[in-house]
Amino acid sequence: MATRPSDAANDRGSQFLLDNFQRGLAHWNRERLAPGFPSADWQRRFDRDLKMQRLEGAFLEELRRDVIAEAAAVPTDVDGFIAWFEGLKEVGPGQSDPLFPWLAEQADKDQLRWFFEQEAAGEAGFDDLVAMTQVKLPVRPKLELARNYWDEMGHGTARGMHGPMLDALVETLQVEPVIENTVWQSLALANAMTAMATTRRYAWHSVGALGVIELTAPGRSAMVAEGLRRVGLSGKERRYFSVHAVLDVKHSIEWNREAIRPAVEEDPRRATAMAEGALIRLRCGARCFAAYRERLWG
């Protein structure tokens, strides 16, 4: 699904859906989340971080304004919300985008390489997002996010970790996933996911956004894996996408049952927050797909 005309108009008037802003925010996120050491200029860094957090918050509030009316109409009873949420797989923004059948059936290796380069550079790290989101959550959602994280971490084995699978495909395809070569739409998606996961007032937004990734990613992953198979990559080389095409189906079922359902049962306000987070994630994804098509299809 291409970006709707109203969305495109909103993008043109945005203060934050701009190349320079998203690149700056992406660089800041990488720096602030990297392990470091105390330094003499920590106060200067603190002042910079405070400024960036204000800008990040304003960026996320702009994304919220675009979905708040739609999310407010979503049912807040458990069964009604779960039905709406699961329906996003078919009718949510960006679903059934023609980019993915094209990647599966027609894209050549260089086009697949460019697509993957964008995805890898914009990857926020699902494992880290889950880890940051689960802080102080209620017991059942926290346990579900812990199980999901353990799968992402390969059940404690480096060979099974999803992050290194992604790194291995970067090496196989010989791409350079750097911020400077990445379209701003991909950076905006990663920046929005990072903002929701690292800022506690958006914790339930992050639960919804992560859950909708698990819900919608399997079909897209399967088509990318098919495209990589078609251009000659082995099963081992395309493992990152093949694993997500299968495992995320199970993850989605369990996330909805063990994280979303008990959360909404305990406090129906969380349904609205999760709806906003899911819609933000899907609309950011739809912008990515449209930008990718524009670049790949001319």
C-alpha positions in Angstrom: 0.0 0.0 0.0 1.5 3.3 -1.0 1.5 6.2 1.4 -2.0 7.8 1.4 -2.3 11.3 -0.1 -3.1 12.8 3.3 0.0 11.1 4.8 2.1 12.6 2.0 0.7 16.0 2.6 1.4 15.6 6.3 5.0 14.5 5.5 5.6 17.6 3.4 4.6 19.9 6.3 6.5 17.9 9.0 9.3 19.4 11.0 10.8 16.0 11.6 10.2 13.8 8.5 13.2 15.3 6.9 16.6 13.9 5.8 18.9 15.9 8.0 16.8 15.5 11.2 16.5 11.7 10.9 20.2 11.3 10.2 21.1 13.5 13.2 18.7 11.5 15.4 20.1 8.2 14.1 23.7 9.2 14.9 22.7 10.4 18.3 20.9 7.1 19.1 23.9 5.1 18.1 26.2 7.2 20.2 24.0 7.4 23.3 23.2 3.6 23.4 26.8 2.4 22.8 28.6 1.3 25.9 31.1 4.0 27.1 33.1 5.4 29.9 32.9 8.4 32.2 34.4 11.5 30.6 35.3 15.0 31.8 32.8 16.6 29.4 29.8 14.7 30.7 27.9 17.9 31.5 28.2 19.1 27.9 27.0 15.6 26.7 24.1 15.8 29.2 23.0 19.2 27.8 23.1 17.8 24.3 21.2 14.7 25.3 18.5 16.8 26.9 18.1 18.9 23.8 17.9 15.7 21.6 15.4 14.1 24.0 13.1 17.1 23.6 13.4 16.9 19.8 12.9 13.1 19.9 9.8 13.6 22.0 8.4 16.2 19.6 9.1 13.8 16.7 7.2 11.0 18.4 4.3 13.3 19.3 4.0 14.3 15.7 3.7 10.7 14.7 1.1 10.2 17.4 -1.0 13.1 16.1 -1.2 11.3 12.8 -2.8 8.2 14.4 -4.5 9.4 17.6 -8.0 9.7 16.1 -7.8 6.2 14.6 -6.5 4.7 17.7 -9.1 6.4 19.9 -11.8 4.5 17.9 -10.2 1.1 18.6 -12.1 -1.2 21.1 -10.6 -1.3 24.5 -12.2 -4.5 25.7 -9.8 -7.5 25.4 -11.6 -9.5 22.7 -12.4 -6.5 20.6 -8.9 -5.1 20.8 -7.2 -8.5 20.0 -9.6 -8.8 17.0 -8.7 -5.3 15.8 -5.0 -5.9 16.4 -4.8 -9.2 14.5 -6.8 -7.6 11.6 -3.8 -5.2 11.0 -2.1 -8.1 9.3 -4.6 -7.7 6.4 -5.7 -4.1 6.5 -2.9 -2.2 8.3 -0.9 0.5 6.6 1.8 -1.0 4.3 0.3 -4.5 4.2 0.1 -6.2 0.8 2.7 -3.7 -0.6 3.6 -4.7 -4.2 7.3 -4.2 -3.3 7.6 -7.7 -1.7 6.2 -9.9 -4.5 8.5 -7.9 -6.8 11.5 -8.7 -4.6 10.5 -12.4 -4.5 9.9 -12.7 -8.3 11.7 -10.0 -10.3 14.4 -8.1 -8.4 18.0 -8.8 -9.5 20.8 -9.3 -7.0 21.9 -5.7 -7.0 18.4 -4.5 -6.3 18.1 -7.0 -3.5 21.4 -5.9 -2.2 20.2 -2.2 -2.1 17.0 -3.2 -0.3 18.9 -5.2 2.3 21.4 -2.4 2.8 18.6 -0.1 3.7 17.0 -2.6 6.0 20.3 -3.4 7.8 21.2 0.3 8.2 17.8 1.0 9.6 17.7 -2.0 11.9 17.2 -0.8 15.5 17.9 -4.3 17.0 14.7 -6.2 17.9 16.5 -7.9 20.9 17.6 -4.6 22.4 14.2 -3.0 21.8 12.5 -5.9 23.6 15.0 -5.7 26.5 14.5 -2.0 27.0 10.7 -2.3 26.7 10.3 -5.0 29.4 11.7 -2.9 32.2 9.1 -2.9 35.1 6.3 -4.4 33.0 3.7 -6.5 34.8 4.7 -10.2 35.3 2.9 -11.9 32.4 3.9 -9.4 29.7 7.4 -9.3 31.1 7.8 -13.0 31.0 6.6 -13.1 27.4 9.0 -10.4 26.3 11.7 -12.4 28.2 10.9 -15.6 26.2 11.0 -13.6 23.0 14.3 -12.1 23.9 15.7 -15.5 24.7 14.7 -16.7 21.2 16.4 -13.6 19.7 19.5 -14.5 21.7 19.6 -18.0 20.3 18.8 -19.6 23.7 22.3 -18.5 24.8 24.3 -19.7 21.8 26.1 -17.3 19.5 25.2 -19.4 16.4 21.5 -19.0 17.1 21.5 -15.3 17.8 19.5 -13.3 15.2 21.8 -10.3 15.2 24.8 -12.2 14.0 22.6 -13.8 11.3 22.0 -10.3 10.0 25.7 -9.5 10.2 26.5 -12.7 8.2 24.1 -11.6 5.4 25.7 -8.2 5.3 29.0 -9.9 4.6 27.5 -12.3 2.1 25.9 -9.5 0.1 28.9 -7.2 0.6 26.9 -4.2 1.5 27.8 -1.2 3.7 24.8 -0.4 5.9 25.7 3.1 7.0 23.5 6.0 7.9 24.8 8.3 5.2 23.6 5.8 2.4 20.2 5.2 4.0 16.9 6.8 3.0 15.5 8.9 5.8 12.3 6.9 5.9 14.2 3.8 7.0 16.1 5.9 9.7 12.7 7.4 10.8 11.4 3.9 11.4 14.3 2.9 13.5 14.3 6.2 15.4 10.6 5.9 16.2 11.1 2.3 17.5 14.0 3.4 19.6 12.2 6.3 21.0 9.2 4.2 22.1 11.4 1.5 23.7 13.7 3.9 25.6 11.2 6.4 26.9 9.0 4.9 29.6 5.9 7.1 28.9 5.7 5.2 25.6 6.4 1.7 27.0 2.9 0.4 26.0 3.3 2.0 22.6 6.5 0.0 22.2 4.6 -3.2 23.2 2.1 -2.6 20.4 4.8 -1.6 17.9 6.9 -4.7 18.6 3.9 -6.9 18.6 2.8 -5.7 15.2 6.2 -6.4 13.8 5.8 -10.1 14.9 2.3 -10.1 13.4 3.2 -8.7 10.0 6.8 -9.6 9.3 6.6 -13.3 8.4 5.0 -12.9 5.0 7.4 -10.2 4.0 10.4 -12.2 5.3 9.3 -15.2 3.3 9.2 -13.2 0.1 12.6 -11.6 0.7 14.0 -15.1 1.4 12.5 -16.4 -1.9 14.1 -13.5 -3.8 17.5 -14.3 -2.2 17.0 -18.0 -3.1 16.2 -17.1 -6.7 19.4 -15.1 -7.1 21.5 -18.0 -5.8 21.9 -17.6 -2.0 22.1 -20.8 0.0 19.7 -21.8 2.8 22.4 -20.8 5.3 23.0 -17.5 3.7 19.3 -16.5 3.7 18.7 -17.9 7.1 18.0 -14.5 8.8 14.8 -14.0 6.7 13.9 -17.7 6.6 13.9 -17.9 10.4 11.7 -14.9 10.8 9.3 -16.1 8.2 8.6 -19.1 10.5 9.4 -18.2 14.1 7.6 -14.9 14.1 4.3 -16.6 13.4 4.7 -18.4 16.8 6.0 -15.2 18.4 2.9 -13.3 17.3 0.4 -15.8 18.7 2.2 -15.9 22.1 2.8 -12.1 22.2 -0.9 -11.5 21.7 -2.0 -14.1 24.3 0.7 -13.5 27.0 1.7 -9.8 26.6 -1.2 -7.9 25.0 -4.2 -9.8 26.5 -3.3 -9.6 30.2 -2.1 -6.0 29.8 -5.4 -4.9 28.5 -7.4 -7.0 31.0 -5.6 -5.1 33.8 -5.9 -1.6 32.3 -8.0 -0.9 29.1 -6.1 2.4 28.6 -3.1 0.3 27.5 -5.2 -0.8 24.4 -5.2 2.7 23.1 -1.5 3.2 23.7 -0.7 -0.1 22.0 -2.9 0.8 19.1 -1.1 4.1 18.6 2.3 2.3 18.8 1.2 -0.3 16.2 -0.1 2.3 13.8 3.0 4.4 14.2 5.1 1.4 13.3 3.0 0.4 10.3 2.8 3.9 8.9 6.6 4.3 9.2 7.0 1.0 7.4 4.6 2.1 4.7 6.7 5.2 4.1 9.8 3.0 3.8 8.2 0.7 1.2 7.0 3.7 -0.9 10.5 5.2 -0.7 12.1 1.8 -1.7 9.8 1.5 -4.6 10.5 5.0 -5.8 14.2 4.3 -5.8 14.1 0.7 -7.2 11.4 1.3 -9.8 12.6 4.8 -10.8 
